[in-house]
Amino acid sequence: MEIYEELVARGLIAQVTDEDEIRELVNNGKATFYIGFDPTADSLHVGHFMALCLMKRLQDAGNKPIALIGGGTGMIGDPSGRTDMRQMMTPETIQHNCDCFKVQMSRFIDFSDGKALMVNNADWLMGLNYIEFLREVGPHFSVNHMLAAECYKQRMEKGLSFLEFNYMIMQSYDFYELYQRYGCNMQFGGNDQWSNMLGGTELIRRKLGEDAYAMTITLLLNSEGKKMGKTANGAVWLDPNKTTPYEFYQYWRNVADADVIRFMRMLTFRSLDEIAEMEKWEGSQLNEAKEILAHDLTTLVHGKEEADKAQSAAKALFAGGADMANVPTTEMKKSDFEGDGVGLVNLIKQVGLVSSNGDGFRTIEQGGLTVNDEKITDKKQQVTLDMFKDDALLIKKGKKTYHRVVIK
């Protein structure tokens, strides 16, 4: 199966502008394509995961990826999918986030010997002369069409700033610059980026003529990706200091039965034939499929050694007989628990099991919290030294989320 057909079969392609030409470029390794990443944090998260896997698949098929870091557009903020304006970031913060991104992307993409590029749109956007830019690019954009774009419509009621209104033009200009600088002939993005991407394709054709290649593909990046990686406590990050390999593994181990095969197709590098066989699995075999999914994806992000440790820790909790040392652990002072001890709700908030006191109280009210296998019913429960076993306390939230507290 050719790579384009495989992307379709894996459920990744949502919309394209010219399928025949795109298929020709991709299947013959002639695509130089880009995907943009706005540096809004110092780590990528699971919402970016599909894009990274896609870039790896296409690079393995001989195509050239460009990871475009939005150091310039990050100064404005993408209004797509938002109901409020993003917080403004300093140039120093943006640069730090860009540096962190490259480290994480290098686990997926081979940047050696010019096989892939990482570029920052600050290189061309920050030096633009406003009047010259308006004269060069402005005539090619219809305000009526821009206001009709879905990414703007959902913001109109609450207010869309002129700053954010410029984002579509900035993103379109990125494609134009990438085409001229690096021969970039294809762009990928999520469903909510469709209008911005079409703007880039149209700008190239208007400025450089109909013969200019400018292809657009939309994958199920944001419609699916935004469903991924969200928990009660925030995002699932690729940085192990934000989301531990165990927590990352457990996120995928705990996906719904209905999602496991779909995620297997979209995100793993197992063959479609092998996945088709797994689709026949039922009952307890689905748990095996989830373990395969979790181990494969944890290996991609954190390496096989960390994936093995995470799997061992999970089996320690669910099946018994493995090393508990790999379970997420917080070390605290013994003196913290002397006397009346520490309020349990405060403790589980401190270690990240809940996001607030209210969340903690609700968890206890609903019978979702146990300490050393004993269900907690008292919202005012204090944690004291006599509750520790061998200087350790095992807290379980719900059926699948564990955390150890150890004292020294």
ABEGO torsion letter per residue (X at the ends): XBAAAAAAAAGABABBABAAAAAAAAAAGABBBBBBBBBABABBBAAAAAAAAAAAAAAAAGBBBBBBBBAAAAAAEBABGBABBBBBBBAAAAAAAAAAAAAAAAAABBABGGABBBBBAAAAAAABBAAAAAAAAAAABBAAAAAABAAAAAAAAAEBBAAAAAAAAAAAAAAAAAAAAAGBABBBBBAAAAAAAAAAAAAAAAAAEAABBBBBBBBBAAAAAAABGBBAAEBBBABAAABBAAAAAAAAAABBAAAAAAAAAAABABBAAAAAAAAABBEAAAAAAAAAAAAAAAAAAAEAAAAAAAAAAAAAAAAEGBBAAABBBBBBBAAAABEAEBBAAAAAAAAGABABAAAAAAAAAAGABBBGGBBBABAABBBBAAABBGGBBBBBBEAABBBBBBBX
